[in-house]
Amino acid sequence: MKTLYKFILKSYIGPFVMTFFIAMFVFFMMFIFKYIDDFVGKGLGAGILSELFFYFSLTTIPMALPLAILLSSLMTFGNLGEHFELTAMKSSGISLQKAMTPLIFTTLCISTAAFYFSNNILPYTNLKAGALLYDVRQSKPALLFKDGIFNNSLDGFSIRIGKKDKDSKTLRDILIYDHRAMQGNNIVLAAKSGTMEETPDKMFLVLTLKDGVSYKEVADNPKDIQTRPLVRDKFEERIIHFDLSEFKMSRTNEDLFKNNHQMLNLSQLIGAVDSLHLKREKRMENFNKQLKMSYYAHSTAFLKNYDSVSKSYTDTTDFSKLSKTQQLSIIDNAANTARSAKAYSESIVNENESEDFSILKYEIEWHRKFTLSIACIVLFFIGAPLGSIIRKGGLGMPVVISVVFFIIFHILSITGEKLAKEGEIPVYQGMWLATVLLFPIGVFLTYKATSDSSLFDASAYIEPLRNLFIRRKEKQ
């Protein structure tokens, strides 16, 4: 039996590793296509790109792992069935459940590892990837000069280079508009040639202009605005330093992202939800107190002030006996109090709705830690019996069937999560929708595979119908 288990494990590990990395690569390419515009033209170094790609490749594991288990289990038992090895096991008294035993334990171990990864490693990975992606998206494009096109990347300058020599340093026909004074393009420099180099620390760009002339419109006093005097200065050589620090990608403090729901483990998610509930309770207590103070207490204070001024009706609260001015004053006071109370109530409602959405996201992420592990088990019990039924190995039929089931699983997961985020259904129902609906399919397929049912044999469904019609004709 041990030899058989080793044989089944060896047959499973190869397809699992292959399909796992293929699935990771596919999902990683989806990430590249999604953010390709944020990478191009930024001048990012190999180190930054390698770090970013490494972290985002790890974030694809929750999607790649269930698909790899489904496809590899289907391929393994499909190969065993195609080469009649399952038939030999059953003829030797080894049931399908016993043949699946080593892979069941393997899947349980993978599910446990998936839970550990989802709870401990994935939040850290999301933090690193999210912070780095934010920095990449916020960084400026690299400073590139194209022949005959104005470049406005340097703050305060608009530069056009007529032609750049092959050495990428020697420039021809240079035109620079200097508008740092915020007075329009009042300073213009033109040079026949020049050189462009970066300092060794890459912090400054040194532009050396040769055989040129500068033009400046003087506007030092009001008269200059009318006459617009022009100062022209010829030069043989002029050196300009441009600060390149703004083109260097700065790293944001990761503490700014650590409270995001995707970057917390189970205990942190529970603590975040509890703190939001406590914050809401305190807000509602303050709301009740503030509403009483702003309305009832304010109205009482107004009446007391009124009594101290008019002694003729100290003990009455009859509104009709008040003067026109006093009535209007009370009405304005009441209207202002009502408007203030309404605005305050609306702000409280908006804050509560915002916190409700945050609580939903934290609860969804809490359930996600478990759904990944359980999904691996459920998809295994779909793939393994289905492979023994169709008895087709390789990357043909198993890939098609696996993709179909995975698409169904993915659509159900997205739909349930969306409904949970919108508050249409409870969070636990939305997050476990796909698993609950696919679990009976796994049980059904396991039962059919155990009983050697010809699930995909058309004659198995046509023959009973044919017999039914024959019996009806015989009765007639």
TIZAVO-507792 format. One record per residue (C-alpha): residue in three letters; x, y, z; residue number from 1. Coordinates in steps of 0.2 Angstrom, whole numbers, plus 2048, in hexadecimal, padded with zeros to 3 digits. Layout:
<atoms>
<ALA,<X,Y,Z>,NUM> ...
</atoms>
This chain:
<atoms>
<MET,<800,800,800>,1> <LYS,<80E,80C,804>,2> <THR,<815,809,7F3>,3> <LEU,<805,80D,7EB>,4> <TYR,<803,81D,7F5>,5> <LYS,<814,822,7F0>,6> <PHE,<810,81F,7DE>,7> <ILE,<800,82A,7DF>,8> <LEU,<809,838,7E8>,9> <LYS,<817,838,7DB>,10> <SER,<809,838,7CD>,11> <TYR,<801,847,7D6>,12> <ILE,<810,852,7DB>,13> <GLY,<816,855,7C9>,14> <PRO,<806,85B,7C2>,15> <PHE,<802,865,7D2>,16> <VAL,<813,86F,7D1>,17> <MET,<811,871,7BF>,18> <THR,<7FF,878,7BF>,19> <PHE,<803,882,7CF>,20> <PHE,<811,88C,7C6>,21> <ILE,<807,88D,7B6>,22> <ALA,<7F8,895,7BF>,23> <MET,<803,8A1,7C9>,24> <PHE,<80B,8A6,7B8>,25> <VAL,<7FA,8A9,7B0>,26> <PHE,<7F4,8B3,7BF>,27> <PHE,<804,8BD,7C0>,28> <MET,<803,8C2,7AE>,29> <MET,<7F1,8C8,7B1>,30> <PHE,<7F9,8D4,7BE>,31> <ILE,<806,8D9,7B2>,32> <PHE,<7F9,8DE,7A5>,33> <LYS,<7EF,8E7,7B2>,34> <TYR,<7FD,8F2,7B8>,35> <ILE,<808,8F3,7A8>,36> <ASP,<805,905,7A6>,37> <ASP,<80B,909,7B7>,38> <PHE,<81C,901,7B4>,39> <VAL,<820,907,7A2>,40> <GLY,<82B,917,7A1>,41> <LYS,<82F,918,7B4>,42> <GLY,<841,913,7B2>,43> <LEU,<83F,906,7C0>,44> <GLY,<84E,8FC,7C4>,45> <ALA,<84F,8E9,7C4>,46> <GLY,<84F,8E8,7D7>,47> <ILE,<83F,8F1,7D8>,48> <LEU,<836,8E7,7CB>,49> <SER,<83D,8D7,7D2>,50> <GLU,<836,8DB,7E3>,51> <LEU,<825,8E0,7DD>,52> <PHE,<823,8D1,7D1>,53> <PHE,<829,8C6,7E0>,54> <TYR,<81C,8CC,7EC>,55> <PHE,<80E,8CC,7DF>,56> <SER,<812,8BB,7D9>,57> <LEU,<80F,8B5,7EB>,58> <THR,<7FE,8BE,7EB>,59> <THR,<7F9,8B3,7DD>,60> <ILE,<7FA,8A3,7E8>,61> <PRO,<7E8,8A4,7EF>,62> <MET,<7E2,8A3,7DD>,63> <ALA,<7EE,897,7D6>,64> <LEU,<7EE,88A,7E4>,65> <PRO,<7DB,884,7E2>,66> <LEU,<7DD,884,7CF>,67> <ALA,<7ED,879,7D1>,68> <ILE,<7E5,86D,7DD>,69> <LEU,<7D6,86B,7D2>,70> <LEU,<7E0,869,7C2>,71> <SER,<7ED,85D,7C9>,72> <SER,<7E1,852,7D2>,73> <LEU,<7D7,850,7C2>,74> <MET,<7E6,84D,7B8>,75> <THR,<7ED,840,7C4>,76> <PHE,<7DE,835,7C5>,77> <GLY,<7DA,838,7B3>,78> <ASN,<7EB,831,7AF>,79> <LEU,<7E8,822,7BB>,80> <GLY,<7D8,81F,7B3>,81> <GLU,<7DE,821,7A1>,82> <HIS,<7EC,814,7A4>,83> <PHE,<7E0,808,7AD>,84> <GLU,<7EA,80A,7BD>,85> <LEU,<7DA,80E,7C7>,86> <THR,<7D2,7FE,7BF>,87> <ALA,<7E0,7F4,7C5>,88> <MET,<7DF,7FC,7D7>,89> <LYS,<7CC,7F8,7D8>,90> <SER,<7CF,7E6,7D2>,91> <SER,<7DB,7E4,7E0>,92> <GLY,<7CE,7EA,7ED>,93> <ILE,<7D5,7FB,7EE>,94> <SER,<7C6,808,7EE>,95> <LEU,<7C7,819,7E7>,96> <GLN,<7C7,820,7F9>,97> <LYS,<7D6,817,7FD>,98> <ALA,<7DF,81C,7ED>,99> <MET,<7DA,82E,7F2>,100> <THR,<7E0,82D,804>,101> <PRO,<7F2,833,801>,102> <LEU,<7EC,842,7F7>,103> <ILE,<7DF,846,804>,104> <PHE,<7EC,848,811>,105> <THR,<7F7,851,805>,106> <THR,<7E9,85D,801>,107> <LEU,<7E6,860,814>,108> <CYS,<7F8,864,816>,109> <ILE,<7F7,870,808>,110> <SER,<7E7,878,80F>,111> <THR,<7EF,87A,820>,112> <ALA,<7FE,882,817>,113> <ALA,<7F2,88D,80D>,114> <PHE,<7EA,893,81D>,115> <TYR,<7FB,898,825>,116> <PHE,<800,8A1,815>,117> <SER,<7F0,8AA,814>,118> <ASN,<7F0,8AF,827>,119> <ASN,<803,8B3,829>,120> <ILE,<80C,8B5,819>,121> <LEU,<7FF,8BD,80D>,122> <PRO,<7FB,8CC,818>,123> <TYR,<80E,8D0,818>,124> <THR,<80F,8CD,806>,125> <ASN,<800,8D8,802>,126> <LEU,<808,8E6,80D>,127> <LYS,<818,8E6,804>,128> <ALA,<810,8E4,7F2>,129> <GLY,<803,8F1,7F6>,130> <ALA,<810,8FE,7FC>,131> <LEU,<81C,8FB,7EE>,132> <LEU,<80F,8FC,7E1>,133> <TYR,<809,90C,7E8>,134> <ASP,<81A,914,7E7>,135> <VAL,<81C,90E,7D5>,136> <ARG,<80C,915,7D0>,137> <GLN,<810,926,7D8>,138> <SER,<822,927,7D1>,139> <LYS,<824,932,7C2>,140> <PRO,<829,92B,7B1>,141> <ALA,<83B,92B,7AD>,142> <LEU,<842,93A,7A5>,143> <LEU,<843,936,792>,144> <PHE,<847,943,784>,145> <LYS,<841,93F,773>,146> <ASP,<847,949,763>,147> <GLY,<83D,958,75F>,148> <ILE,<830,955,76D>,149> <PHE,<82E,961,77D>,150> <ASN,<831,958,78D>,151> <ASN,<828,960,79C>,152> <SER,<82D,953,7A9>,153> <LEU,<839,95F,7B2>,154> <ASP,<82F,96B,7BD>,155> <GLY,<831,97D,7B7>,156> <PHE,<839,978,7A6>,157> <SER,<833,973,795>,158> <ILE,<842,96C,78A>,159> <ARG,<843,968,778>,160> <ILE,<851,95F,770>,161> <GLY,<853,95F,75E>,162> <LYS,<85E,950,75C>,163> <LYS,<867,944,768>,164> <ASP,<877,93C,762>,165> <LYS,<87B,929,763>,166> <ASP,<884,92B,773>,167> <SER,<874,932,77B>,168> <LYS,<87E,940,783>,169> <THR,<881,94C,775>,170> <LEU,<872,957,771>,171> <ARG,<86F,962,762>,172> <ASP,<863,971,760>,173> <ILE,<85D,973,773>,174> <LEU,<84F,97E,778>,175> <ILE,<84A,981,78A>,176> <TYR,<83B,98B,791>,177> <ASP,<83E,990,7A3>,178> <HIS,<82E,994,7AC>,179> <ARG,<833,992,7BE>,180> <ALA,<82F,9A4,7C2>,181> <MET,<81C,9A0,7BE>,182> <GLN,<81C,9AF,7B2>,183> <GLY,<819,9A4,7A2>,184> <ASN,<828,9A0,796>,185> <ASN,<831,9B0,79A>,186> <ILE,<842,9A7,799>,187> <VAL,<848,99E,78A>,188> <LEU,<859,995,786>,189> <ALA,<85E,98F,775>,190> <ALA,<86F,986,772>,191> <LYS,<876,97E,762>,192> <SER,<87D,96F,76C>,193> <GLY,<880,969,77D>,194> <THR,<883,959,788>,195> <MET,<878,951,795>,196> <GLU,<87E,946,7A3>,197> <GLU,<878,940,7B4>,198> <THR,<883,942,7C4>,199> <PRO,<88A,931,7CB>,200> <ASP,<87D,931,7D9>,201> <LYS,<86F,933,7CC>,202> <MET,<868,942,7D5>,203> <PHE,<86B,950,7C8>,204> <LEU,<86B,952,7B6>,205> <VAL,<879,95D,7AF>,206> <LEU,<875,966,79F>,207> <THR,<883,96F,797>,208> <LEU,<87E,97B,789>,209> <LYS,<88A,981,77C>,210> <ASP,<889,990,770>,211> <GLY,<878,996,775>,212> <VAL,<86E,9A5,779>,213> <SER,<861,9A9,787>,214> <TYR,<852,9B5,786>,215> <LYS,<84A,9BC,795>,216> <GLU,<83B,9C8,796>,217> <VAL,<83E,9D4,7A4>,218> <ALA,<82F,9D8,7AF>,219> <ASP,<836,9E0,7BF>,220> <ASN,<82B,9EF,7C0>,221> <PRO,<819,9F4,7B9>,222> <LYS,<821,9FD,7AA>,223> <ASP,<829,9ED,7A4>,224> <ILE,<818,9E5,7A2>,225> <GLN,<814,9F2,795>,226> <THR,<825,9F3,78C>,227> <ARG,<82A,9E1,78E>,228> <PRO,<83D,9E4,78D>,229> <LEU,<847,9D5,787>,230> <VAL,<858,9D0,78D>,231> <ARG,<863,9C5,782>,232> <ASP,<872,9BC,787>,233> <LYS,<87E,9B2,77D>,234> <PHE,<889,9A5,785>,235> <GLU,<896,998,780>,236> <GLU,<892,98C,78D>,237> <ARG,<885,98B,79B>,238> <ILE,<882,97D,7A8>,239> <ILE,<871,979,7AF>,240> <HIS,<86E,96D,7BD>,241> <PHE,<85D,964,7BE>,242> <ASP,<857,95C,7CE>,243> <LEU,<852,94A,7CA>,244> <SER,<84D,945,7DC>,245> <GLU,<83B,946,7D8>,246> <PHE,<83E,938,7CB>,247> <LYS,<844,92C,7D7>,248> <MET,<837,921,7DF>,249> <SER,<835,924,7F1>,250> <ARG,<82F,916,7FD>,251> <THR,<820,91A,807>,252> <ASN,<81F,915,819>,253> <GLU,<816,904,81A>,254> <ASP,<80E,908,82A>,255> <LEU,<801,913,820>,256> <PHE,<7FB,903,817>,257> <LYS,<7FC,8F6,826>,258> <ASN,<7EA,8F9,82B>,259> <ASN,<7E2,8F4,81B>,260> <HIS,<7D7,8E4,81C>,261> <GLN,<7E2,8DA,810>,262> <MET,<7F1,8DD,81B>,263> <LEU,<7EB,8D6,82B>,264> <ASN,<7EA,8C5,833>,265> <LEU,<7DC,8BD,83C>,266> <SER,<7DF,8C4,84D>,267> <GLN,<7E2,8D5,845>,268> <LEU,<7D2,8D4,83B>,269> <ILE,<7C8,8D0,84B>,270> <GLY,<7D0,8DE,854>,271> <ALA,<7CC,8EB,846>,272> <VAL,<7BA,8E6,846>,273> <ASP,<7B9,8E7,859>,274> <SER,<7C1,8F8,859>,275> <LEU,<7B4,8FE,84C>,276> <HIS,<7A6,8F8,856>,277> <LEU,<7AC,900,866>,278> <LYS,<7AF,910,85C>,279> <ARG,<79D,910,855>,280> <GLU,<796,90D,867>,281> <LYS,<79F,91C,86E>,282> <ARG,<79A,927,85F>,283> <MET,<787,922,861>,284> <GLU,<789,927,874>,285> <ASN,<790,937,86F>,286> <PHE,<783,93A,862>,287> <ASN,<775,938,86E>,288> <LYS,<77D,944,87B>,289> <GLN,<781,950,86E>,290> <LEU,<770,950,866>,291> <LYS,<768,953,877>,292> <MET,<774,961,87B>,293> <SER,<772,96A,86A>,294> <TYR,<75F,969,86A>,295> <TYR,<756,967,87B>,296> <ALA,<764,970,885>,297> <HIS,<765,97E,879>,298> <SER,<752,981,878>,299> <THR,<752,981,88B>,300> <ALA,<760,98E,88C>,301> <PHE,<756,999,87F>,302> <LEU,<746,999,88A>,303> <LYS,<750,99E,899>,304> <ASN,<758,9AC,890>,305> <TYR,<747,9B2,88A>,306> <ASP,<740,9B1,89C>,307> <SER,<74E,9BC,8A3>,308> <VAL,<74A,9CA,895>,309> <SER,<737,9CA,895>,310> <LYS,<72F,9C9,8A7>,311> <SER,<71D,9CA,8A0>,312> <TYR,<71B,9B8,89C>,313> <THR,<729,9AF,8A6>,314> <ASP,<71F,9A0,8AA>,315> <THR,<716,99D,899>,316> <THR,<71C,993,88A>,317> <ASP,<70E,998,87E>,318> <PHE,<716,99C,86D>,319> <SER,<707,9A7,867>,320> <LYS,<709,9B3,875>,321> <LEU,<71B,9B8,870>,322> <SER,<71F,9C6,865>,323> <LYS,<722,9C5,852>,324> <THR,<735,9C7,855>,325> <GLN,<736,9BA,862>,326> <GLN,<72C,9AE,858>,327> <LEU,<738,9B0,849>,328> <SER,<747,9AF,855>,329> <ILE,<740,99E,85C>,330> <ILE,<73C,997,84B>,331> <ASP,<74E,99C,844>,332> <ASN,<756,994,853>,333> <ALA,<74C,984,851>,334> <ALA,<74F,983,83F>,335> <ASN,<762,985,842>,336> <THR,<762,978,84F>,337> <ALA,<758,96C,844>,338> <ARG,<765,96F,836>,339> <SER,<773,96C,841>,340> <ALA,<76C,95C,848>,341> <LYS,<768,956,836>,342> <ALA,<77A,95A,830>,343> <TYR,<781,951,840>,344> <SER,<776,942,83D>,345> <GLU,<77A,940,82B>,346> <SER,<78D,941,82F>,347> <ILE,<78A,933,83C>,348> <VAL,<781,929,830>,349> <ASN,<78F,92B,823>,350> <GLU,<79C,926,82F>,351> <ASN,<792,917,834>,352> <GLU,<790,911,822>,353> <SER,<7A2,913,81F>,354> <GLU,<7A6,909,82E>,355> <ASP,<799,8FC,829>,356> <PHE,<7A3,8FA,818>,357> <SER,<7B3,8F9,821>,358> <ILE,<7AC,8EB,82D>,359> <LEU,<7A6,8E2,81E>,360> <LYS,<7B7,8E2,816>,361> <TYR,<7BF,8DC,826>,362> <GLU,<7B3,8CE,828>,363> <ILE,<7B5,8C9,816>,364> <GLU,<7C7,8C8,818>,365> <TRP,<7C5,8BE,828>,366> <HIS,<7BB,8B1,81F>,367> <ARG,<7C7,8B1,810>,368> <LYS,<7D4,8AA,81B>,369> <PHE,<7CA,89A,81D>,370> <THR,<7C2,898,80C>,371> <LEU,<7D2,896,803>,372> <SER,<7D6,886,80D>,373> <ILE,<7C5,87F,80C>,374> <ALA,<7C4,883,7F9>,375> <CYS,<7D4,878,7F6>,376> <ILE,<7CC,869,7FF>,377> <VAL,<7BB,86B,7F5>,378> <LEU,<7C3,86D,7E4>,379> <PHE,<7CE,85E,7E8>,380> <PHE,<7BE,853,7EB>,381> <ILE,<7B8,85A,7DA>,382> <GLY,<7C7,857,7D0>,383> <ALA,<7CD,846,7D6>,384> <PRO,<7BC,83C,7D4>,385> <LEU,<7B9,846,7C3>,386> <GLY,<7CA,840,7BD>,387> <SER,<7C6,82E,7C1>,388> <ILE,<7B5,830,7B8>,389> <ILE,<7BB,838,7A8>,390> <ARG,<7CB,82D,7A8>,391> <LYS,<7D5,83A,79D>,392> <GLY,<7E6,841,7A2>,393> <GLY,<7F2,84E,79B>,394> <LEU,<7EE,860,798>,395> <GLY,<7DF,85E,78D>,396> <MET,<7CE,859,794>,397> <PRO,<7D4,85C,7A6>,398> <VAL,<7D9,86E,7A3>,399> <VAL,<7C8,872,79A>,400> <ILE,<7BE,86A,7A9>,401> <SER,<7C9,872,7B6>,402> <VAL,<7C7,883,7AE>,403> <VAL,<7B5,881,7AD>,404> <PHE,<7B3,87D,7C0>,405> <PHE,<7C0,88A,7C5>,406> <ILE,<7B6,897,7BB>,407> <ILE,<7A6,892,7C4>,408> <PHE,<7AF,892,7D5>,409> <HIS,<7B7,8A4,7D1>,410> <ILE,<7A6,8AB,7CB>,411> <LEU,<79D,8A5,7DA>,412> <SER,<7AB,8AC,7E6>,413> <ILE,<7AA,8BD,7DE>,414> <THR,<797,8BD,7DE>,415> <GLY,<796,8B8,7F0>,416> <GLU,<7A4,8C5,7F5>,417> <LYS,<79B,8D3,7EB>,418> <LEU,<78A,8CF,7F3>,419> <ALA,<793,8CF,805>,420> <LYS,<79B,8E0,802>,421> <GLU,<78B,8E8,7FC>,422> <GLY,<783,8E1,80C>,423> <GLU,<776,8D7,802>,424> <ILE,<77A,8C7,80B>,425> <PRO,<784,8C3,81B>,426> <VAL,<796,8C2,819>,427> <TYR,<798,8AF,81D>,428> <GLN,<78B,8AB,810>,429> <GLY,<794,8B5,802>,430> <MET,<7A5,8AF,806>,431> <TRP,<7A0,89C,808>,432> <LEU,<794,89C,7F9>,433> <ALA,<7A0,894,7ED>,434> <THR,<7A6,887,7F9>,435> <VAL,<795,882,7FF>,436> <LEU,<78E,881,7ED>,437> <LEU,<79D,876,7E7>,438> <PHE,<79E,86B,7F6>,439> <PRO,<78E,861,7F1>,440> <ILE,<796,85F,7DF>,441> <GLY,<7A5,858,7E7>,442> <VAL,<79B,84B,7F1>,443> <PHE,<791,846,7E2>,444> <LEU,<7A0,844,7D7>,445> <THR,<7A9,83A,7E5>,446> <TYR,<79A,82F,7E7>,447> <LYS,<798,82C,7D4>,448> <ALA,<7AB,828,7D2>,449> <THR,<7AA,81C,7E1>,450> <SER,<79B,813,7D9>,451> <ASP,<7A4,812,7C8>,452> <SER,<796,81C,7C0>,453> <SER,<797,821,7AE>,454> <LEU,<794,833,7B1>,455> <PHE,<798,839,79F>,456> <ASP,<792,82A,796>,457> <ALA,<783,830,78B>,458> <SER,<77C,81E,78A>,459> <ALA,<77A,81E,79D>,460> <TYR,<76D,82B,79C>,461> <ILE,<765,826,78B>,462> <GLU,<763,814,78F>,463> <PRO,<757,816,79E>,464> <LEU,<74C,822,794>,465> <ARG,<74C,816,785>,466> <ASN,<746,808,791>,467> <LEU,<739,813,798>,468> <PHE,<731,816,787>,469> <ILE,<732,803,783>,470> <ARG,<729,7FF,793>,471> <ARG,<71B,80C,78F>,472> <LYS,<719,805,77E>,473> <GLU,<718,7F3,785>,474> <LYS,<70A,7F9,791>,475> <GLN,<700,801,783>,476> 
</atoms>
